[in-house]
Amino acid sequence: MRNLININNDWQFFADNINIEKIDSYSYQKIDLPHTWNNIDGQGGKGGYKRAKCWYKKNISEINFQENKQYFLEFNGANHVANVWFNDAYLGEHKGGFSTFRFDITELITKNNTLVVSVDNSDGLKVYPQNADFTFDGGLYRDVNIVEVNKVHFDLLKFGSTGIFVTPKITNDGAQIRFDALTNTDLGSNVIEVTVDNNIVKLEKIETNHYSATLLLVDYTLWDSIKNPFLYNACFSIKSNGETIDEITTAFGIRNYSVDSNEGFILNNENFNLRGVCRHQCREDIGWAINKSHHEEDIKFITEVGANTIRLAHYQHDQYFYDLCDKNGLVIWAEIPFISSFIPGEEARANTVSQMTELIYQNYNHASICFWGISNEITIGGDSEELVENLQLLNKLTKELDPTRLTTLANVSMVNTDSSHNDITDVFAYNHYYGWYSGDVSENGPWFDEFHKNYPDKKIGLSEYGAEGLIKWHSEDGKRRDYSEEYHAIYHEKMLECFESRDYIWGTFCWNMFDFAAALRDEGGCVGRNNKGLMTFDRKTKKDAFYIYKAYWTKEKFCHLTGKRFVEHDAKNINIKAYSNDEQVTLYVNKKEIETLSCHKVFEFKNVELQLGENTIEILTNSGKKDLMVIKHTEKTEIEYQFVEVLDVNEDVVNWFANLLPTENEIKVIDGYYSLHDTISSIASNPSAMNVIMLNIMQPLAKLGGESMFDPSVLLKDDGFGKMKFIDVWAFISNKFPAHAKFFINEELNKIKK
């Protein structure tokens, strides 16, 4: 029978590149897995974290290896590139930091064994991701196991999968379940049986080492997302003369789903709006080296907020987390890290193919997964025919490997609405940040309405949206780019209003459920972190915005007073806000009833008078739910609540990829004259300035044959796109021009008066 032996304990870690032949002469640190060397510096900011090749070693002598068994080393996550040696024999290389891979060590085992692994997350590898708004932790950050099996067993070397696959399909006669099993060898007289409830089916050979059968369930229970996430268990057994010699069980769910361009997501023939969050796997001071309890806590908070879907960004997550999603009924968008900057060439192309193949093979049986994501914001580094061909290849591959699920991708906001990128996958989505990086939050709804009007048959979603919100910054009237918890909450209030009346948006995914490490960032007085989460990096604090989602997405009655961390107010009269899914909320100040409001989710009591000193603020809903806080009215606040570097709220927030661009000092700005630091709409409004752009950017792009990301007919619009500075746009096209081109273009603009 099969046996999984965990070998996480008692490793040696070498923090520098070494000579493997002299490994015992180097100093090392004793560690247990999971482990990363970037758990601290990866959240340190300004991109200065260690990206290098490091080494791991483990001595294995305590395992009782048996001669009649076969043994495999199993790695569940090693980022980015891993090379493995066992007893001085080189086993091979794996490229891709997020999937499971195995090596057969049966013939190499002795009484005392040595395992050595190099793991490399260096910059410049032809492995995705290379540029993105999150930290790429290096290390053996998931479990490492030895798998013990019979000499005849389900295939363990087929793209890191379990070798067993379940495909449910609802027909007029019932649920038809197809079972497929891959074995390491021809079975001969051995047989494969699959047991589901009290049903037993025997698999037949359809080709070499591939066995299959179907089962019709006339009476069956649907996997119905959060309503009823019912799972069946399929037990696959290889039997020899009636004795089980290998066995593995997988959960699966029976459901059907589709996306309609008007009605959005449809699950089991009912409209089911997908409203949820994105999730990164890192933790404060832990990085990616998380354990089951961390996964369980994340699921607990995601279900508490009321989400019914998760976009698992931007890579393959741990198998245990997918299992939790199955059990909790969360619809999942699973994707590979084909992200931000396209890497030309066959080696990088092959890496996208291998990562997509492993993602599908290893996660095929999960009921929760409904969407395979092939890319995210991949045009940030510019568009090209080679990039489009890569995307088309991935979509074709995905449909061949799994025709039962839908393919999707996430476009960066600047991709033209008529772009061919919107025709590659079954459905698609945009990452829009109107109301944070540029524009106003109110622009989101009209943008989608205009798109839906112009392209009524296209199936569009919102794959990311968000705003920075730090719990130490506060404002009486939160505004864009003040980094306050108040604006963060206001932004999300408006976004939820937007979604209520737009069912055609098939899915919305808040960026992000939790704050996360992003080494390139240094903003809002916080380095090395993206602070758009509904909860803090350490999972200890739910920001106020968490509760507006809970008000919209959950049924159990509750109420929440916002501003609990905004303790001191020098104003005598302030507004007090509460969130609730109840119909009425009554406010009490210092036990005195002030006012009762009947509102939809957001209850704002205006111009509430405070007494000098402490004030007890309490609310009571019509169903008896309460919340309380204490705030102070002071002559002068002793706490610094505002981010001291707050700039003009009409200016744009610098996006993360601006770090890839030249600094402001490199691009000359002359008072009263144009430069690349002017907005797109401003440049487009002046014929001479626009002529510089047309001659030096638009026309060369057309001659290169690449699809322009900019439609000249919309450049004049003073909307979210028009408000962007042209220097920010340069990130998307810079790879098509010589390095000096930006300086020449800027010099030409410097000659034109405003």
C-alpha positions, 0 to 999 in steps of 0.5 A, a space after each residue: 500500500 501507499 505511504 507518505 513520509 514527510 521529511 520536513 525536519 532537520 535540514 541544513 541551509 546554505 545561504 550562499 552559492 556553494 561548490 556541491 563537491 565541498 558542501 560539508 566544508 561550508 557553514 550552514 543553518 539548521 532549519 525545518 521546512 517549510 522555509 524561505 530566505 526572504 521572509 524578512 527582507 522580502 517585505 523590506 521594501 525598495 526591491 532589495 531582497 535576496 534573489 540568488 541560488 541557495 542550497 539545502 541538505 538533508 541526511 536520511 537514515 531513519 526510514 525503513 526502506 523496503 526492497 519490494 517497494 518503489 520510492 519517490 522524492 516529492 517537492 510541493 513548492 521550490 521557487 523558481 528553479 530547483 536542482 536535486 541530487 540524491 547520494 551524489 546522483 543528479 536527479 534533474 531540474 524543475 523550472 517553476 516555483 509553485 507546482 509539485 514535482 517528483 523523482 524516482 530514487 528507488 535504485 539509489 537508496 542505501 542505508 545512509 542517504 544524502 539529499 541535496 537541493 539547490 533553489 534559485 530565485 535569481 533575477 533574469 531567469 527564463 522562468 515566470 514570474 520575473 517582474 510583478 507587484 509581489 515578492 518572489 520568495 526563494 526556498 523549499 517553502 512547501 512540504 517535501 515528502 518521500 512517497 512509498 508505493 508498490 512496484 505497480 502503482 498509479 503514475 507519479 511522474 505525469 506532470 506531478 499529478 496523482 495519476 487519477 482524474 474524475 470528469 463529471 458531466 450532467 446529462 438528461 439521464 443523470 450525472 455521467 462520471 468518467 474515471 481515468 487512471 494512469 499507471 506506471 506500467 501495464 497492469 497485466 492481470 491486475 485490475 483497477 476499481 473505482 468506488 463511489 458510495 456503494 457503486 464499484 466500476 472496473 476500469 478498462 485499458 484504452 491505451 498504454 498505461 491508461 485505463 478508463 470507465 464511466 458511471 451513471 448516477 441517476 440520483 445525485 447531489 450537486 456541488 452548489 457552491 456555498 449553498 451546498 458544497 457537496 463532495 463525492 469521494 472516488 477511491 481508485 484501487 489497483 488489485 492483484 488477486 483481490 488484494 489492494 496493492 495501491 490506492 488513492 482517493 480524490 474528492 470531486 463535485 458534480 456541477 454545471 456552469 456557464 457565463 452569459 454576456 448579460 446574466 453573468 455567471 450561471 451555476 447549476 442553471 441559476 444566476 449566481 453572481 461571483 463576488 469575491 476576493 484575490 489572495 496571495 499566499 504570504 504572511 508577515 515575517 513568514 513569507 511563503 513558508 506557511 502551514 495548514 493552520 495559516 491556510 485554514 485561517 485564511 479560508 475562515 476570514 474569506 468565508 466570514 466576509 461572505 465571498 463566494 469566489 477567489 482569484 488565486 493570484 498569481 500562481 498555483 497555490 498549495 493543494 491543501 488550500 484548493 481542498 479547503 475551497 472545495 469543502 467551503 464551496 468557493 468558486 476558484 479562478 486558478 492561474 499561472 504566473 505569466 505576468 507583467 513582462 513578456 520574456 521573448 524566446 522559446 525557453 520562456 515560452 516552454 516555461 509557460 506551457 509546463 506551468 500551465 500543464 502542471 496546474 491543470 494535471 495537478 488540480 483537475 479534480 477540484 470541484 471549486 476550480 471553474 476558470 483556468 487563468 492563462 495570464 495577468 497584465 502581460 502587456 505591461 512590458 508591451 505587446 507583440 505578435 510573439 506575445 499574442 501567439 504565446 497566449 493563443 498557444 496557452 489557451 489552445 493547450 488548456 482547452 485540449 487538456 481540460 475542455 470542461 472548464 472556461 479559460 480566462 485572462 486579466 488585462 491591465 487597464 490600458 488594453 484597448 477595449 477592441 484589443 484582440 486580447 479580449 478574443 483569446 479566451 472563453 471569458 476575460 476581465 480587466 484590472 481597473 483602479 479608477 479611484 486610486 491610481 487615476 480617475 474617480 471611483 465613480 468612473 468604474 460603472 460607466 466604463 463597464 456600461 460603455 463596454 457592455 453597450 459596445 460589445 454586448 456579446 463579450 463576457 467581461 469581469 473585473 479581475 482586480 480593483 482596490 485602494 491602499 488603506 493603512 490602519 494608522 492613517 485616518 481622515 474626517 473626509 477620506 480622499 483619494 491617495 491619502 492612504 487613510 482607512 476612511 478613504 479605503 472604506 469609501 472606495 469599497 462602498 462605491 464599488 459594491 454599489 456599482 456591482 449591485 446593478 450590473 449582473 453582466 459583470 461575470 465576476 468581481 475580485 477585490 484586490 486583495 483579501 490581505 495585505 501582502 509583501 511587495 518588495 518594490 513598494 515604498 508608499 504611504 509611509 510603509 515599505 515593502 508592502 501592498 496595503 490594499 487588503 481588507 485585512 492586515 498582513 498579519 491577519 490580526 486586524 479587519 479594516 473597516 472595509 471588511 465590514 462593508 463587504 460583510 454587510 453586502 455579502 452575508 445574511 446573519 445580522 450584524 453591525 459595525 461602527 467604523 473609525 475605532 482606530 481614529 480615537 482623537 478628534 479635535 472637531 466638536 462635531 463629526 460624522 459617525 458611520 456604521 455598516 450593517 445588513 439590518 434595516 435600521 440602526 439607532 445611534 447613542 452617544 454617551 447613552 443618549 439616543 441621537 437618531 435612527 436611520 433606515 439605510 442600505 448597508 451604510 448608515 452615516 449620522 451627520 454632524 454628531 456633537 461630542 463632549 470634551 474628553 471621552 465619548 461612548 458611541 453605541 449603535 443598536 439595530 432593529 434585530 438587536 445587534 450592537 456595537 460600541 466604541 470610545 472616541 475622544 474630543 480633544 482641543 488638539 490631537 496628540 496622535 499623528 493621523 495623516 500621512 505627512 507626505 500627502 500630495 494633491 489628491 488630483 494627482 495620480 498615485 504612482 503605480 508599482 511598475 513606475 519603478 521600472 521607469 526612469 526617475 523624474 530627474 532623468 526626464 526634464 520638465 520645463 515650466 510652461 512647456 510640455 513633457 512626458 510627465 504631462 497627462 495623455 489628455 493634456 498632450 492630446 489637446 495640443 496639436 503640436 504636442 500630439 504630433 510629436 507623439 504620433 510621429 515618434 510613438 504611434 506611427 513607429 508602433 504601427 510600422 513594427 506591426 505590434 498592436 497599439 495599446 492606445 486608440 487615438 480617438 479616446 486620448 482626448 478623454 479626461 477619464 481615468 486613462 486620459 489622466 495618466 501621465 505619458 511617462 507611466 504609459 512608457 512602461 507598456 511600449 519601452 521594449 519597442 524603442 531604443 533606450 534613448 528614445 524617451 529622452 528625444 521625445 521629451 526634448 521635442 515636447 519641451 519645445 512646445 508651449 502649453 
